[in-house]
Each structure stands twice: as C-alpha cells, then as structure tokens.
Amino acid sequence: MQLYRPRSFFALLLTGFLFVVLPLLTALFSSVQILDGLLKQGALAVYSSVDRTSSIRRIADLLRDQERKARLYNVLGEPSQLDAVNKVHQDLEEAFAHLFITGNDKELTKLLLKVQAEDNYIIAVLNSPVGSPMQRKKELKRVLDRYQDVDALTTKLTAVSNQVITDEVALLREKVSQGKKTLAWQTSGLIGFSILFLVLFLTLILRPIRQMDRGIESLGNGDFTTPVRVSGPRDLEALGERLDWLRRRLAELDREKIKMIAHISHELKTPLSSIKEGAGLLRDEIVGPMNPSQKDVVAILDKNSDKLQKLIENILDFNMSQARKAPAMMQNLRFDEIIRAVADDHKNSMLARRVTLYLKLTEITLNGDVDQLKTVVDNLLSNAVKFTPDEGAIRIELKKADYKAVFIIEDTGVGIDREDRSRIFSPFFQGKEAKKAVVKGSGLGLAIAKEYVQNHGGTIRLLSSDAGARFSIILPIPS
C-alpha cells in the first residue's frame, strides 16, 4: 500500500525540497529565538545594573549634601537651612522609591530600608524643636553623628549592589552556556531530520529513474521478455507504461523479423537445391559430354551455389541464435578436439596459399553445444585464412586461466581498421578490408560467433595487435 504517490515528478521534487528545508528553517528560527532571548536578558541586566549603580550613587551624593546642610543648620540655626535639608530629603525619598522598584534583591532592599529609616529619624529630629536651646543643641549633635552610621550603610549598600551585579553576570553566563547546549542539540537534531528526509526523497526520486534506466538498457540489449515496471509519481509511471508498450511492440517486431527471415531463407533453399542438382547433372555429364569451357562454367556455377548455400545457412544460424539465447544440445566435449577438427577442414585452403598454422592447445573439457562451438571456431579461422596473405601465419592457442578456457587466434594479415573495431560484431557489418576481399562474406560470421559464445556464458573480444587481427574467447570450465 502506497502512503504517498504524488501526481507528478515536479510535485515529488517540491515536496522533498520542503521536507528537507523545513527542519533547517526551524533550526534557524529556534536559533534566532534563543539568541534574541539571551540578548534581551543581557541588555536588561546591563540596564538594571547601570540604573541601580547610578541610583545608589545619587543616594550617597544626596545623603552627603543633606549632612552638609544639616550641619550648617546646626551651626547657623536659620530656618532656610532646614528647608534646604527637607528639600534634599524629598529628593532622597524619590531615589529610595525608584531603587525599591528596580533593586530586585532582598538584601539590597533590607539595607535600603535601614538607610531610609536612619534618614527619616534624622529628619524627624531636625524638624521637632523640643526642649531648651542647650538640650536642642546636644540632641542635634547626637543625631548628626548618626550620619557616620548612614555612611557605613551606604558603603555596604554599594558593596551589595556590586555583588548583585556579579551574581547577575554569573547567571547570564550560565544561561548563555545552557542556550548554547540547547541550540547545539536542536540544530543537530533538526539537521539530522533534514539528512534523513534528503536520503528518503533521493531514494523516492532516483528509484523510478533507475527503473527506467534499467528498462531502457534491457531494451537496448535486446531483452524484450522482462517487463518494464516503474513505481513513483504518476507521470513517471505513465512513462514506464509507454516503455513497456514499446517493449511489447519490439518483441512483436522481433518475432515477425525472425519469421520473415526463416521464410525467406526457406524459399531460397528450394530453387537453390534445383540449381545445385542441375549443376551436378551437368558436372557428371549425365545429359551429355561437355567441352573444357563448359566444364569451367559448370565449376563456377557449382562453386557459387555452394557459396550461396553457405550464406543462407549463416542467415539461418544467426536467426536461430537470436530466437534462442541458450544452447540447445549441451554436453561434455573436448574443446581442443573441436579446434583440431576445424583446422583440418581448412588444411587444403591453407596449403594452397602456403599459410602456416601454429597450434598450442591444452586439453580442456567444456559443457556446451558442439555445433555452436564448431561454428565459432570455424568463423574465426575462416576470417583469418581469408585475410592472411600468401606465406603468412596463423596462431591458435588454448589454455586454462582461473577456471576458464582462454582461446586466442591471431593472424599476420592487414588487421582491422581502427574505425571498424567498435562495429565488427554487428550483424551484416563488413569492414573496409572485408569489402576489398576477393571472396566477400555476409557480415554475419562474427555476429554469430558472439551470439554463440554468449549462449555459453562466455565473452569474445578483439585484442590489440601490432599486425593482423587478434581475437580472444573466454569460456567457463564446469567445476
């Protein structure tokens, strides 16, 4: 059951992009929030510290100013001096009230209350003229001496304020450290989610593309039996259905081609048999004696009839190799004996042109089709004989290597043109040198050899060579 199947490939890309980017945007937003909170706390701590320090400094300045004016009032006794003291006291009350609001510390508030109480007591005594002048003077002196206690409390108030600032800085550092840890964990987790989503959507995106790639590769390799199935977005699934339709169509055309070639080859064989029989009657002089010129004509006719029959058989062989990909008659066989038998078949043609054949064969037993392997060796050796000049040489080697049979054949001919090397195994292809040959082939020999070698699970390759052509065949040896 598919939980998510987008309508189009673009929708899948867009969804994947959103899922990958969303955790990153969340991480960015969370980082901004944490940093903004730390900045606000830091700014508030700085503002509070500056305001508290300036308030305590103002209280200390006002207390000193009040003490100076109170002592001046004690000396002069003028009512205007007392009014000045009361005015400073009002300013102090405002400063106390502001610090009570912004202080935000119990010990600081406790000290502030003591300072305020002392100041209120001093002001109360200054504003209550009780007793004789002598008693009044003594009372004022005693009260004014309490400014020393107030000064000590103010000093302690400053020290407590500094300690509060230190504690706030330490607390802010702890919050910054905690914020960094939280930010690191959140960022790591969200980036991990992004990577997870990236891998997931890459899989979802690449899977249908790989399925189409495998389907196209199968079609290119001539495999029309494996269905092309694409799972993913609907538009890619529709494209996969079109590829599968193409596969079925190509399979149908391939079957029709095989039928047509088989039919044409069969139709050609009937008149060819009549021609060969007629040539045989003439050659045997059953219809009457012939002069030497007539015998030459009959020989040419007979030779070309054999050649035409060989071409038709090649077409049929190639057609059958395309129709079935596995050998039909598998059996244990001696590959080295097959090579010797094929070499014996070409012995006369090599002797006529004084071509030397060097055989270096290791005894190897394979599991395969005798006719197909014989055709492979025959096609390669026929080409070697055809393109090797008079008094040239052909070398054939058969050896074992890593549980495989290695067959190598090379000649001293003109070799294969560099431009033709990539196409020599294509059906009906004839290279530049093949077109110049006196005896022209069908262009199917190497194509048939390749099909038969692949039927046996092997490979055939054209090897690099300084002179002539050099082919290798590697076949598996049964354990």
PyMOL commands that set and color helices and strands:
alter all, ss='L'
color gray80, all
select helices_A, chain A and resi 9-76+79-103+106-126+133-144+147-220+234-283+292-323+335-345+347-352+370-387+418-420+432-436+445-455
alter helices_A, ss='H'
color red, helices_A
select strands_A, chain A and resi 331-334+356-361+365-368+393-400+404-411+459-463+470-476
alter strands_A, ss='S'
color yellow, strands_A
deselect
rebuild
show_as cartoon
